[in-house]
Amino acid sequence: MKHRAKIAFLAGLLTALGAGWAGFPLAIYRSRPQPVDFSHKIHADKAGSKCDDCHAFRADGSFAGIPTLDKCAGCHAAAMGTTVAEKTFIDNYVTPQREPQWAVYARQPENVSFLHSTHVTRGKLKCEACHAAQGSADMPRVYQEDRISGYSRDIWRGKRMTDCVDCHQRQGLEHSCLDCHK
Amino acid sequence: MKSTRRDLFLFAGGSAAGALLTPAPWRLITDTALWSENWPGVPAPPRGEIRTRFTNCSLCRAGCGVRARCVGDQPVQLTGVASHPLSRGVLCPFGLTAHHLPYHPARLKQGPHERALAAVSAAIGSGDRVAVLDLQPGRTASWTYRRAMAALKNGVYLTNGPSVAYDLHQAKTVLSFGVPVLDGWGTPGNVIAARENFRLIQAEPVESRTATLADVWLPVQPGDEDATALAMAGELGADGSALVLDHRGPAAAMALNQRLGALGRTVVARPEAPVPVEWRSAAPATALAQVEDRSIRVLLIDESAVDGYVPWYQIERKLVLDNPVVVTFTASHGGYARHAQYALPTAVYPEISEDIPTAIDSVAATFRLSTALIAPPAGIVNPAEWIATLAGLAEGDTIRERADGIHDSGRGAIYTPADGKTVAVKDLTAEAFWKSLGEAGCWIDEPRHARAPETTTAVSEPHAHDSDVDLPLVAWLAGPSSPPLLSPLMTKLYQESNLRLAPNRVALHPSDARAARLADGVHAFFQTRLGRCGVDVTIDPGLPAGVVQLGTAPGILDVYRPGIRAKVVPA
């Protein structure tokens, strides 16, 4: 009788652990692929592109973010290689002049204002400091969106408020609420 | 083996314990909190191109230059413009969060347009006196009111704005009687720039933020200002390098400023940008106090731009007793809408498109536009257009007409924030000048056009009164006054934390609170011989005993005047 109670309790415990660690992440995130199989690696290796060739700062210092179709079409008005990904991109987006709806891994909540210009130009921060190896990836990762909050799973990987605060503290920089929450 | 209810409970207990060891419950709590940020009704800017636009803040007449970071057409961040010649990159906390105001839950969005128009038209038709009360004179809208009142039989244009301007850069000593010089008075960036050149003596009973930053704090009791001023006059010198500011208004310090040689030097008549010649036949500005009591049948109040609050008792005694018609143009329910028969909704900054009058700390006339960053909702009234239509004035772009008038004068220069350049007006075509104004340009006149103000004397009322014997406290405004609508972020930072006295609060010394049997945070009544209003109580040991410090809610201002005696009683 005593063992039977332990077994029932452990069965519940193990079921919850399995569901919480293995099942919950599958259930909470909705996955969707990026519109184009874009390879940062090919652009960096073969075309010799640097990050700010496409992710540029405007003349007024603001960050342009993901380049628009015009920028891509500057090189890919016609196919430059033989990959299926490039052909699909040209057929589906360049030719019909349709902007790809990229899912942004690092998109922050609406109440956060993050200035790339301050961190890159003044703080001399490398892109990899926040975006890890995304700039050398051969394929875009599958975008995972939280079903409840609607935010990307990636913002929990080094892009939380505590990560910002930790970095500022390590660098001995001042920070206050209104720096980001304006 | 048959499962029992006990097994089921043990399984559930194990599941609950196991769940706590997984990320699931903690993640659900976090996600739910994040989800609540995006509830329906919470404005979320649409995805779009991030770009910079410029405007000028119209929350007060400081009119600071604003750089707006926009996603698509939606402003998401407001900051100052570092190269701006007046505001010098500074924005006050109200200005930093002003892009939240259009979404304020207490905002007035609907009003009885037709009924108000019918009531006003009927009253005007009977030939009775009609008046416009302009709470921020000097705007192009103000001139429309003046022209409208000139076109109407028995029309009167009333103001309550400052009649003078001050030059802090020329002052070596500033003696301030309760004016929050370093806490929202004037143009913050300009005050900060001038601060290192003058000695500030702050005379007030409460050690305010300005008092803590002043060179000298004189703890003066309310009512002792004039005696203190006389005692200090000899020490300040009469070479025009000293300047006196008084919370009771410019007239209260006029005699002393005259004696100190400040008039025409650091105290000048309020400068105003030129207007077209044909406007100069408009009705003159009349101070509300100069109008005889019980003479106004129709009163139109422009609350869309405010520069101080006129207590209702001062307005009410000017109205006829028999069925007066009061219409207020406002964005909130909190001001004169409590007393008016008709409250018509207006646009709020940054929806508003209008010019901003010269700031109180600028001795050179200025002209700048607050260009709308977002469109106002449907059903909004433009007070100037409404009153112009009422008076039958010809339709036209009055702001453009005034801009052309400034250009025709050939005076001054215009600064444009996008390129940070300043160009003399005489080097620009009228079209280029108008274009620069539309890009948040700031026209500044030559200071040589400044002139000395007319000398006036304050009408003082006795502080003591027979009925004051049971009023043990002296009332003191916490200042500066806040805009009618506050961003929710401001509410968090300044009101819930009590860093700034909330508009509907009063603060008392602990001994006064004990005597009145009041605890911290309770609801109470603030009472003077002008009336009483409901307030919340803060107990502050930093206050001197015998003083009640007041928030600046209209309800409190309606029963307040400088130096008045008061009491706070439990509700």
Interface residues (C-beta under 8 A of the other chain):
Chain A: R4 A5 A8 F9 L10 A11 G12 L13 L14 T15 A16 L17 A19 G20 W21 F24 P25 I28 D60 S62 F63 A64 G65 P109 E110 N111 S113 D146 I148 S149 G150 Y151 C177 L178 H181 K182
Chain B: M1 R6 D7 L8 L10 F11 A12 G13 G14 S15 A16 A17 G18 A19 L21 T22 P23 A24 R27 L28 T30 D31 T32 L34 W35 E37 N38 A44 P45 I50 R51 T52 R69 V76 Q77 L78 T79 L96 T97 L489 L493
